[in-house]
Amino acid sequence: MNLLLFTRDDRLDGERIRVSDRRLEHLLTVHRAGVGDTVRVGEVGGRIGSGEILAIDRDGATLAVALDSEPPPKLPLVMVLALPRPKMLRRVVRAAAEFGVGELHLINSYRVEKSYWQTPALAPGTIRGYLLQGLEQARDTLLPPVTCHRLFKPFVEDALPGMVAGRRALLAHPGAYPPCPRGVTGETVLVVGPEGGLIPYEVTKLQEAGCEVVSLGPRILRVEHALVSLLGRLF
């Protein structure tokens, strides 16, 4: 935890907060923090600064906070991702928050198993928890919106055209396609399919919506590795 995040509910007044739960455990066991120590803090949706520990025990920690800086800027990126299997979902969502993805859209595709949409990991509170873990790691406070689209065709025909308007839209797909560009600076939409790949129909529909198909090369990567490679290459 590189940043202790808090919300309005944690405020005691304009200058003090009180935290418990896993944040308290982290202060006690990782930071080994005591009265007078200072840690980096940030308010979810707001600014970053420092927090001086005024009191700490097994029941909670009280800190005096001073917020004096803005969080790092988000990437100019809307990420569209075929819903990964539940075990990978946590890592992918957390990574998106760490890298500073502006928006995340989880979509269905032919090779996304129906059972994936039933996972408790998609509960809003659980997704929020994954995002907060990524923000804590990256010292960010701004939660990217996450939207689920359970039907592929309505998404690609009705929602995607508005997303790509005024943006460069890229579909990362294995095959003999042009290499993924480097050093993109403008507003971008990035579409990544499931590990089994998108079927030809889906690729065609995405192209019709304005996506240009690009490749990372001949190797088939796991989704989590492909995302890191794509984001590092693009930005």
N, C-alpha and C positions, 0 to 999 in steps of 0.2 A: 504494500500500500504506500505509494509515493505521495498521496494526497488524502487527507482525511476529509471526506465529503459529509456535509450536513445539510439539512433542509430547514425550512421555516419552523417546522414542528419541534426542532431541537433547540430553538432559541429560548433563552430565559428572559432576555431583554435585548436592547439594541447592541450590546457589546459582549454578551456571554452566551455560551451554548452548553448543553449537557448531553453527553452521548453515553450509550451503553452498548448492548448487543456485540456483534463481532468487532466493531470499531474499538470498543473498550478492551476486548481481548487482545487485539493487535497492539494497542498502546502498552499493555502490560507485558505481553510475552515477546513481542518483536522489538519494539522501541525501548522496552524496560523503562518507560517514562515515569518521572516523578514530578512533584510540585516544583514549579519554576522552569521546567523544560519547555522548549518551543518546538512545535511541529508545523508543517505546511497544511493549510486547511483551504477548503473552497466550499461555497454554497452552491448547491445544485441549481443550475440555471443562472448563476451569478458570477461573482468575482472570486479571485484567489488571494490568499494572504497568509498570515501567520496566526498561530494560536498558542497562547501561553497557558500551561496547565496550572489552574488555581487549586484544584483538589482532585484526588483520584483514589479510588478504592475499588473493591470488587463489585460495588453497586453501580458505579458510574464515574465519569470524569467531567469536571467543569473546566471550561477554557474561556479565556478572554481573547476574542478574535479581532483582527484588524485586516480588512480586505482592501488591497491597494493595487491590484493588477487584473488585467483581463485574461481569460483563458486563451490558449493558442487557437489560431483560426482553423476552421474546418476546411477539409478538402472541397474543391468545387465539384463534388461527385455525388451522383445518385446511383446507388448500387442495387441491381436487380439480381436476385439469387434464387435459383431453384432450391426449394426447401431441403436442407440436408438431413441425414438421419439424426435422431435425437442426441446421440452421443457426441456428434460433431457440432450440433447447433450451438452449444455453449461456447465452444472455442471460436466459432465463426463470428457470432454476435459480439463477443468480447473483443476479437481482433478488429472488427469494424469500428468499434468505439475507440480502441487504442489508436488506430490510424487516423481517426478524425473524419470518417465518412459522414457526409452531410445528411443523407437519407438512406434507409435500407428497406427494400421491398422483397418479401419472401413470396415466391410464386409456385404454382403447381406446374408439373410437366408430366409427360407420359411415363417417364421412368422414376417419378417420385412415388413411393409406395403410399397407398391411402392411409396406412396406419400412422405415418409420420404426422399427419394432421391431428391425430388424437393424443399426441404426447402432452403430458402436463408441462413440459418445458416451454410450450407456446403460451402458457398463461401470462397475461400482462405483467403480473408481479414478478414472475420468474425471469421474463425477458428484461425487465427493468434491472433486476439484480445482476444479470450478465453485463448489461451496459455499464452499470456503475463500477463493476470490477475493471472494465476496460478504461473508464475515465480515471479511476484511482491510479492505475498504472501509468497513464499518459499525462497526468496532472491537467485534466480537463474537467469542466463542470457542465458542459452543454450536452444534454441527451439527444442523440439523433432519433427522429421519429422512425418507428418500425411498423410497417403495414403488411398484412397478410392478404394474399389474393389466391383463393382456393380454386379458381377456374382460369385456365390458361387463355382460352379464346377471348372472353370478355376483357381480360387484362390487356392483351396485346392489341386488340382492336379499339378499345374504348379509353383505356388509361394511358397506355404507353405513348401514343402519338402526342399527347399533351406534355408528357415528360421530356420527350426528345426535342420538342420545339425550341429552337435557339441554342441547343446543345449538340455536341458531337456524341453520337451514340455508337458504342462498340459492343460487339458480341464476341466474347472469347470462346473459341470452339476449336477442337483439334482437327487438323487436316491441312491441306495444301493451300493455306490462305496467307495473305500478307502478314508480316510480323507485327506484333503489338507495338504501337508507337511508344516513343520515350519522351519524357519531359513535357507532357501536356500541361497547359496552363489555363485553358478555358473551361467553361462549364461542360461536364461530361456525364454521360450515362454509360454504365458498364453492366453488361448482362453476362452472367455466368450460369451455365447449366448444371445438371446433376453429374455425379461421378460417372454414370453410365453414358453421359452425353445426351444432347438433344436429338430428337428424331428429325429427319429431313423436313417434315411438315412444319415443325416448330421453328427450324432455322429459316425457312422460307417466310413464314409469317412475321418473324422478327425483322427480316430484311425488308419486307413490305412496309413495316412500321418505321423504317428509317435507319436500321442498324447496319453498320459495316462489319463484316466478319473478319476477325484477326486471330492470330495463333501465337502460342508461346513456343512452338517447335514440335518436333515429332513425339515427344514423351507425353504420356497421359499422367497428369498429376492429381493427387488428392485435392479436393476442393479447398481445404484450408491452406495447402501449399500453393495452389494456383492463385488464391487471393493475395497472399503475401507477395508472390512474384509479380502479379499484375499491378498491385498498388505501388510497389517499389519501382517498377519500370515506368509507370505512367507519371508518378508524382515525385 
